[in-house]
Amino acid sequence: MALKKDKQKILGEVFDEERVKSFLDYQPPEGVNKDFHLLEKAYRGMNIDNFISFVDFFNQAGYDINSKNPNGMTIVQVIQKHKQATSYVQALIHAGACA
C-alpha cells in the first residue's frame, strides 16, 4: 500500500523504553542468527539515540553483539560501508563489538 502524497515518513522518531525493548522480540527468518537479526532490525529502524539504548538492552539480555549473518559477517562489518552509519558503528564498538 503506497503512502498518500499528504503523508510523510516520520524521521528521527523517538521511541519510549518499551518500544525500544520490543525490538528484542523480533524473530529472524529461517537460517539467520537471531542476535544478528535483532541488531540489523534495530539499525534499520531506529535513530542513533534509540539504537544506543537498544544496544544496552541487547547486551543486558545476554545477546551476542558479534553474532554473524549467513555470510559470516558481523553487523559492524555489514554497516561500516554505509555512508550514514559512522555513529552506529561507534556505538556498537563502544558496546563491545569487534571492529
N, C-alpha and C positions, 0 to 999 in steps of 0.2 A: 504494500500500500504506500503510495507516494505521499509526501507531505504537501499540504496545500501551500500555495505561494505565500499566504499570510502567516504561515507557521515557520518559525526559525529554530534551528538546532540550538539547544542550550549549551553554551561553552563555559567552562570553568565552574560547573555546578559543584557546590559543596555538599557532601553527604553528612548525615549525622553518624554517630559512632555505630549504631545498629546497622545502618545501610552499608558502611564500610565493612563491618564484620560479616555481613551477609554474603560477601564475595567468597568467603571460606566454604560456603555450602555448594558452590557450583560443582557439577560432576563433569569429568573430562569425556571427550569422545573415546571410543574404543581404541586402545593402542597408544594413548597419550598419558604420560605420567601426570597424576593428579596435581602434585605440587607445582610442576611446571605450568600446567593449565591454569591454576589459580593465579600465579604471578602474571602470566600473559593476559588473562582476562582483566585483572586489576590495572595493568599497564595500559591496556587499550580503553578502559572505561573510566579512568579516574584522572583528575588533575593531580599535580605533584603533591599538594598538601594532603589530599586523601590517600594517595599512594604511599606516602611516608607512614601514615597511620596504619594503613593496611599491612605494610611490611612488618611493622612492630607486632601487630596481632598475629600475623603469619608465623613469625619467629616464636612468639609466646606459645602458640599452639603446637609447636614442635615440628613444623613442616621444614623441608629441606630447601634452603634458598639457592643451593647449587644443583638442583634437580635438572634433568636434561629432557629435551624433546625427543621425538623419534629419530631425529637426525644426529643425536649425540651432542647437541648444543645447549648451553645454559641460557637463561633469559638475558643475561648480560651480553653474551656473545651474539644473540639474535638482535637485540635492540641497539647495541652500540653503533650500528651502521645508520641508524635513523637520525636525521638532522635535528629533530626536536627532543632527543632522548637523553641529552647530557645530564640533566638534573636527576632523571630516573636512574641512570647508571650510577651516579654518585650516591644516591640514596641506597641502592642495592649494595654497593661496595661498603658503605658505612655500616650497613646491617649485617655484614659478614660474607657477602657474595665474593667469589673469586673474579678477578678482572679478566 
